[in-house]
Amino acid sequence: MSTPVAAPVRSFSSYQKFVVALLAFLQFTIILDFMILSPLGAVLMPSLHISPAQFGSVVSAYAFSAGISSLLAAGFADRFDRKKLLLFFYTGFVLGTLMCGLAPNYHMLLIARVVTGLFGGVIGSIVLAITTDLFELDMRGRVMGYVQTAFAASQILGIPAGLFVSNHWGWHAPFLMIVAISAAVGVLIWLFLKPINAHLALHPDRNPFHHLLMTVSVPRYLLAFAATSLLSIGGFMLMPFGSAFTVHNLGIDMDKLPTIYLITGVCAIFMGPLVGRASDSFGKFKVFTFGTAMSILMVVVYTNLGVTPLSWVIVVNALMFVGIFSRMIPSQALTSAIPEPASRGAFMAVSASLQQVSGGLASLLAGWIVIEGADGKLEHFNTLGYIMVGTALISLVMMAFIHRLVPEK
């Protein structure tokens, strides 16, 4: 059996490096805005005198509005210069975040989160469309790797900074901090990002509804949508109860959680670019297969752990991130090659909508399965792990078919 040989990889131009950095920083602001609310709950609920159920509504309002807006925007996604479209939705996102920072009560905060989701939910799909337009398939693994580090950066840099700011100036301050950072990013986009409009010459001006209908009726698109949804369900299944499982089942003190997040986040920041480069060098489907095997192994180990030393918990979490990134990055790069240039924006928008909805459904399903025992420990958490294994195996088969549709050179 021959040993896989890495293919030579092309270097980014100076402008491409700028675009990658800009998109990664933009994603950082979007993800930070989404993630910052949960750790603010302990401060926000007594400040606004709201119940846990009301706080849950505030958190989920973003996800559901984001899913709806992504689907509604799909019909229009290929009819405009992607730079202008990005600026429009990013401006709305900044205004929505500003509304959060100024919200005086629960109802205004709820409305603000809906507005933020309506605009912020579309931005991820525009970023993917821009990535596909500006980078060839043999470069997209590295691009996705750098852009995905925004998730880890928000976890180890943004959230601690947001909590520090809220402790000193109140829960409104983190949102105002995000507004300031996002405004600077918006100015950079406006001044330096070149127009991205080559796709406008590839199709006639069609009715938005018809364009959406045509996008969701292409068989290979449907395969990619199904794979994306399944990957999201498996990925989001463990997230809602991860902290509670670590504290109550693994026996880790609450004050040790930041250490776990910090170390695993740093590992993820380094792993993202490495996984992206490996995807471009050795093949995206090969890396995805490795990531699937790693994820299955580590999820089964993690969800069946009992009381565990902190060092081993950190190792398991870091290895799980290796598996997660080794699935996420190559799968996004592969599916980005599925749509025709004339329908990339619509394809990415529908895909983003399905990711939001699938993540919400996964969280809901996890809440039905996991129960809290009399001693505070979570029961049936390993059931979530086995469900994730099943979705991982099915998604591996789906990605094999997608790989055949877009053979890598």
C-alpha positions in Angstrom: 0.0 0.0 0.0 1.5 3.3 -1.1 2.1 6.1 1.3 0.1 9.3 0.6 2.2 12.0 -0.8 1.4 15.6 0.0 0.5 17.7 -3.1 2.3 21.0 -3.5 0.2 23.9 -2.3 -0.1 27.3 -3.9 0.8 30.4 -1.9 -1.7 33.1 -1.2 -1.3 36.5 -2.8 -0.9 39.6 -0.6 -4.6 40.5 -1.3 -5.8 37.0 -0.6 -3.9 37.0 2.8 -5.7 40.3 3.6 -9.1 38.8 2.7 -8.5 35.7 4.8 -7.5 37.8 7.8 -10.5 40.1 7.3 -13.0 37.3 7.0 -11.5 35.5 10.1 -11.8 38.7 12.1 -15.3 39.3 10.9 -16.3 35.8 11.9 -14.8 36.4 15.3 -17.2 39.3 15.9 -20.2 37.3 14.7 -19.4 34.3 16.8 -18.5 36.4 19.9 -21.8 38.2 19.7 -23.6 34.8 19.6 -21.6 33.2 22.4 -21.2 36.1 24.8 -24.8 36.0 26.0 -24.7 32.6 27.7 -21.9 33.4 30.2 -23.6 36.8 30.9 -26.7 35.0 32.2 -25.6 35.1 35.8 -25.4 38.9 35.6 -28.2 39.6 33.2 -31.0 37.6 34.8 -31.0 39.5 38.2 -30.3 42.8 36.5 -33.5 42.5 34.3 -35.4 40.4 36.8 -36.1 37.6 34.3 -36.5 33.9 34.7 -34.3 31.2 33.3 -37.1 30.4 30.7 -37.1 34.1 29.6 -33.3 34.0 29.4 -33.5 30.9 27.3 -35.9 32.7 24.9 -33.3 35.5 24.6 -30.6 33.0 23.7 -32.7 31.1 21.2 -34.2 34.2 19.5 -30.9 34.8 17.7 -30.7 31.2 16.3 -34.3 31.0 15.1 -34.3 34.5 13.5 -30.9 33.7 11.9 -32.2 30.5 10.4 -35.3 32.2 9.0 -33.4 35.2 7.5 -30.8 32.9 5.8 -33.6 31.1 4.0 -35.4 34.3 3.0 -32.2 35.9 1.8 -31.3 32.9 -0.4 -33.3 34.1 -3.4 -31.5 37.5 -3.4 -28.0 36.2 -2.5 -26.7 36.0 -6.1 -28.3 39.2 -7.4 -25.9 41.7 -5.8 -22.2 42.4 -5.5 -21.2 40.2 -2.5 -19.2 43.1 -1.0 -22.3 45.3 -0.9 -24.4 42.5 0.4 -21.9 41.9 3.2 -21.8 45.6 4.1 -25.6 45.7 4.2 -26.0 42.8 6.6 -22.9 43.6 8.6 -24.3 47.1 9.2 -27.6 45.6 10.4 -25.7 43.2 12.6 -23.8 46.1 14.2 -27.0 48.1 14.8 -28.7 45.0 16.3 -25.8 44.6 18.7 -25.9 48.3 19.6 -29.6 47.8 20.4 -28.6 44.9 22.8 -26.1 47.2 24.4 -28.7 49.9 25.0 -31.7 47.6 25.9 -33.3 48.7 29.1 -35.5 45.7 29.7 -36.3 42.1 28.8 -38.6 42.8 25.9 -36.3 45.3 24.2 -33.4 42.8 24.6 -35.5 40.1 23.0 -36.3 42.3 20.1 -32.7 43.3 19.8 -31.5 39.7 19.6 -34.1 39.0 16.9 -32.8 41.9 14.9 -29.2 40.9 15.4 -30.0 37.3 14.3 -31.9 38.5 11.2 -28.7 40.2 9.9 -26.0 38.2 11.5 -27.4 34.9 10.4 -26.8 35.7 6.8 -23.2 36.8 7.1 -21.7 33.4 7.5 -23.2 32.3 4.1 -21.9 35.4 2.4 -18.4 34.7 3.8 -18.5 31.2 2.4 -19.7 32.5 -1.0 -16.8 35.0 -1.0 -14.3 32.3 -0.1 -15.6 30.1 -2.9 -15.5 33.0 -5.4 -12.0 34.2 -4.6 -10.1 30.9 -3.8 -9.8 27.7 -5.9 -10.7 24.4 -4.4 -7.1 23.4 -3.7 -6.7 26.5 -1.5 -10.0 26.5 0.4 -9.0 24.0 3.1 -6.4 26.5 4.4 -8.9 29.4 4.1 -11.5 27.4 6.1 -8.9 26.5 8.6 -8.0 30.1 9.3 -11.6 31.3 9.3 -12.7 28.6 11.7 -10.0 29.7 14.2 -12.4 32.6 14.9 -14.5 30.1 17.0 -11.6 29.2 19.2 -10.4 32.9 19.4 -13.8 34.0 20.6 -13.7 31.3 23.3 -10.3 32.1 24.7 -10.0 35.8 24.0 -13.4 37.3 23.5 -15.5 35.6 26.2 -13.0 36.3 29.0 -12.6 39.9 27.8 -16.4 40.3 27.7 -16.8 38.9 31.2 -14.1 41.2 32.5 -15.8 44.2 30.9 -19.3 43.2 32.3 -17.9 42.8 35.8 -16.6 46.3 35.7 -19.2 48.2 33.7 -22.3 46.0 33.6 -23.8 43.5 31.1 -24.4 46.2 28.5 -20.7 46.9 28.1 -19.6 43.7 26.2 -22.2 44.4 23.5 -20.8 48.0 23.1 -17.3 46.5 23.0 -18.4 44.3 20.1 -20.0 47.3 18.3 -16.7 49.2 18.5 -14.7 46.3 17.1 -17.2 45.5 14.4 -17.4 49.1 13.3 -13.7 49.0 12.7 -14.0 45.8 10.7 -16.8 47.4 8.7 -14.7 50.3 7.7 -11.9 48.0 6.5 -14.4 46.1 4.4 -15.7 49.3 2.9 -12.3 50.8 2.1 -10.2 47.8 1.1 -12.3 44.8 0.0 -12.7 44.8 -3.8 -16.1 44.3 -5.5 -17.0 40.7 -5.8 -19.5 40.7 -8.7 -18.2 38.2 -11.4 -21.2 36.0 -10.7 -23.6 38.7 -11.8 -22.8 37.9 -15.5 -23.4 34.2 -15.1 -27.2 34.2 -15.0 -30.2 36.3 -16.0 -32.1 38.4 -13.4 -34.6 35.9 -12.1 -37.4 36.0 -9.6 -36.0 35.5 -6.1 -38.6 32.8 -5.2 -37.8 31.0 -8.5 -34.1 31.2 -7.8 -34.6 29.8 -4.3 -36.8 27.0 -5.7 -34.3 26.1 -8.4 -31.5 26.0 -5.8 -33.4 23.5 -3.5 -34.4 21.3 -6.3 -31.0 20.3 -7.6 -30.3 16.7 -6.5 -26.6 17.2 -5.7 -27.4 20.3 -3.7 -29.9 18.3 -1.7 -27.2 15.8 -0.9 -24.9 18.6 0.4 -27.8 20.1 2.4 -28.5 16.8 4.0 -24.9 16.2 4.9 -24.6 19.7 6.3 -27.7 19.2 8.5 -26.5 15.9 9.8 -23.0 17.3 10.6 -24.7 20.2 12.5 -27.0 17.8 14.5 -24.0 15.7 15.6 -21.9 18.7 16.3 -24.4 20.5 18.5 -25.7 17.5 20.4 -23.1 17.6 23.2 -22.6 21.4 23.4 -25.6 22.5 25.7 -24.6 20.2 28.5 -20.8 20.1 28.2 -20.1 22.4 31.1 -22.7 20.7 33.4 -21.3 17.2 32.5 -17.7 18.4 33.2 -18.6 19.7 36.7 -21.2 17.2 37.9 -20.0 14.0 36.2 -16.3 14.4 35.8 -15.9 16.1 39.2 -14.1 19.2 37.9 -14.5 22.4 40.0 -16.3 25.2 38.4 -13.3 27.5 38.8 -11.3 25.1 36.6 -13.6 25.4 33.6 -11.7 28.5 32.3 -8.5 26.5 32.3 -10.1 23.8 30.2 -11.5 26.3 27.7 -8.3 28.2 27.5 -6.0 25.2 26.8 -8.4 23.5 24.4 -9.0 26.9 22.7 -5.3 27.5 22.2 -5.0 24.0 20.7 -7.9 24.7 18.3 -6.3 27.9 17.2 -3.1 26.0 16.2 -5.0 23.0 14.8 -7.3 25.0 12.4 -4.6 26.1 10.0 -2.8 22.7 10.2 -6.0 20.8 9.4 -6.7 23.2 6.5 -3.2 22.7 5.1 -3.5 19.0 5.4 -6.8 19.1 3.6 -5.3 20.9 0.6 -2.2 18.7 0.6 -3.5 15.2 1.3 -7.1 15.5 0.2 -10.2 16.8 1.9 -12.1 13.6 2.1 -9.1 11.7 3.5 -8.8 14.3 6.3 -12.5 14.2 6.9 -12.3 10.4 7.2 -9.5 10.8 9.8 -11.6 13.4 11.6 -14.6 11.1 11.7 -12.6 8.2 13.2 -11.0 10.5 15.8 -14.3 12.1 16.7 -16.1 8.8 17.2 -13.3 7.5 19.4 -13.0 10.6 21.6 -16.7 11.1 21.9 -17.3 7.6 23.1 -14.4 8.0 25.6 -15.6 11.4 26.7 -19.3 10.6 27.2 -18.5 7.5 29.2 -16.0 9.1 31.6 -16.6 9.2 35.4 -14.7 11.3 37.9 -11.6 12.2 36.0 -8.4 14.2 36.7 -8.2 17.6 35.2 -5.2 16.8 33.0 -7.0 13.9 31.4 -10.1 16.0 30.8 -8.0 18.6 29.0 -6.3 15.9 26.8 -9.6 14.4 25.9 -11.2 17.8 25.1 -8.2 18.8 23.0 -8.3 15.5 21.0 -12.0 16.0 20.5 -11.3 19.4 19.0 -8.8 17.8 16.6 -11.5 15.4 15.4 -14.2 18.2 15.2 -11.9 20.5 13.1 -10.8 17.6 10.9 -14.4 17.1 10.0 -15.6 20.7 9.9 -12.9 22.3 7.8 -12.6 19.7 4.9 -16.4 19.2 4.8 -17.0 22.9 4.3 -14.3 23.0 1.6 -15.7 20.0 -0.2 -19.3 21.2 -0.2 -18.3 24.6 -1.3 -17.4 23.0 -4.7 -20.9 21.7 -5.2 -22.8 24.8 -6.3 -22.5 26.4 -9.7 -21.1 30.0 -9.5 -24.5 31.4 -10.5 -26.1 29.9 -7.4 -23.4 30.0 -4.8 -24.9 32.7 -2.7 -28.3 30.9 -2.6 -26.7 27.6 -1.8 -24.7 29.0 1.0 -27.7 30.8 2.5 -29.9 27.7 2.5 -27.0 25.7 4.0 -26.5 28.3 6.7 -30.2 28.2 7.5 -30.2 24.5 7.8 -27.2 24.7 10.1 -29.0 27.0 12.5 -32.2 25.0 12.5 -30.4 21.7 12.8 -28.3 23.1 15.7 -31.5 24.2 17.5 -33.2 20.8 16.9 -30.1 19.0 18.2 -30.1 21.1 21.4 -33.8 20.4 21.8 -33.3 16.6 21.3 -30.5 16.6 23.8 -32.7 18.3 26.3 -35.3 15.5 26.0 -32.7 12.7 26.4 -30.5 14.0 29.2 -32.0 14.1 32.7 -30.5 15.3 36.0 -30.2 12.7 38.7 -30.8 13.2 42.4 -27.1 13.6 43.0 -26.9 16.3 40.3 -25.2 14.1 37.8 -26.4 14.0 34.2 -27.9 10.7 33.1 -28.0 9.3 29.5 -25.3 11.7 28.4 -23.5 8.8 26.8 -26.7 8.2 24.7 -25.9 11.5 23.0 -22.5 10.2 22.2 -23.8 7.1 20.5 -26.3 9.2 18.5 -23.4 11.4 17.4 -21.5 8.2 16.4 -24.5 7.2 14.2 -24.7 10.6 12.6 -20.9 10.7 12.0 -21.0 7.3 10.1 -24.0 8.4 8.0 -22.4 11.7 7.2 -19.1 9.9 6.2 -21.1 8.0 3.6 -22.7 11.2 2.3 -19.4 13.0 2.1 -18.0 10.0 0.1 -20.7 10.7 -2.5 -20.0 14.4 -2.4 -16.3 13.7 -2.9 -17.1 11.7 -6.1 -19.1 14.7 -7.4 -16.1 17.1 -6.9 -12.9 15.0 -7.4 -9.9 16.8 -6.1 -7.0 17.3 -8.4 
